[in-house]
Amino acid sequence: MTPHPTETDKMPALATFDDVKGVLGDMEDAKMVAILGLRPTIVDIEEASMWLAGDRDIFGPGEPLKDVPGQIVALLTADEEEDASRSH
């Protein structure tokens, strides 16, 4: 007889430091800590990576990225947005 799944069995695995680094690459320690603080899953970091790579149509044309992947993108692009606003 197969045991019933518990709540922890249903939850996707959280991404580790190595998962984040492997998918999103090297980054400042502060950004890594902030991303890990969001408790992302591997799917979350993969979605953020796809968005950052320009594959936005996967999520629906014109649709913003939501939840944890959206927060990851915001963290990683915050410096770019600040630099753009300073140059205008």
LINBELSUL-V469071 format. One record per residue. N is the residue number from 1. RES is the residue in three letters. NEAR is the number of other ideal C-beta (glycine too) atoms within 12 Angstrom. Layout:
n = (N;N)
res = (RES;RES)
near = (NEAR;NEAR)
This chain:
n = (1;2;3;4;5;6;7;8;9;10;11;12;13;14;15;16;17;18;19;20;21;22;23;24;25;26;27;28;29;30;31;32;33;34;35;36;37;38;39;40;41;42;43;44;45;46;47;48;49;50;51;52;53;54;55;56;57;58;59;60;61;62;63;64;65;66;67;68;69;70;71;72;73;74;75;76;77;78;79;80;81;82;83;84;85;86;87;88)
res = (MET;THR;PRO;HIS;PRO;THR;GLU;THR;ASP;LYS;MET;PRO;ALA;LEU;ALA;THR;PHE;ASP;ASP;VAL;LYS;GLY;VAL;LEU;GLY;ASP;MET;GLU;ASP;ALA;LYS;MET;VAL;ALA;ILE;LEU;GLY;LEU;ARG;PRO;THR;ILE;VAL;ASP;ILE;GLU;GLU;ALA;SER;MET;TRP;LEU;ALA;GLY;ASP;ARG;ASP;ILE;PHE;GLY;PRO;GLY;GLU;PRO;LEU;LYS;ASP;VAL;PRO;GLY;GLN;ILE;VAL;ALA;LEU;LEU;THR;ALA;ASP;GLU;GLU;GLU;ASP;ALA;SER;ARG;SER;HIS)
near = (3;5;6;8;9;8;7;9;11;9;12;17;16;21;31;18;20;13;25;35;20;15;30;34;18;13;25;16;13;14;26;26;14;21;37;28;18;26;21;34;25;23;21;32;39;25;29;39;29;22;32;25;17;11;16;20;12;16;20;12;9;8;13;15;26;17;20;30;34;23;27;38;33;25;30;32;21;20;16;15;15;12;11;11;10;9;8;7)
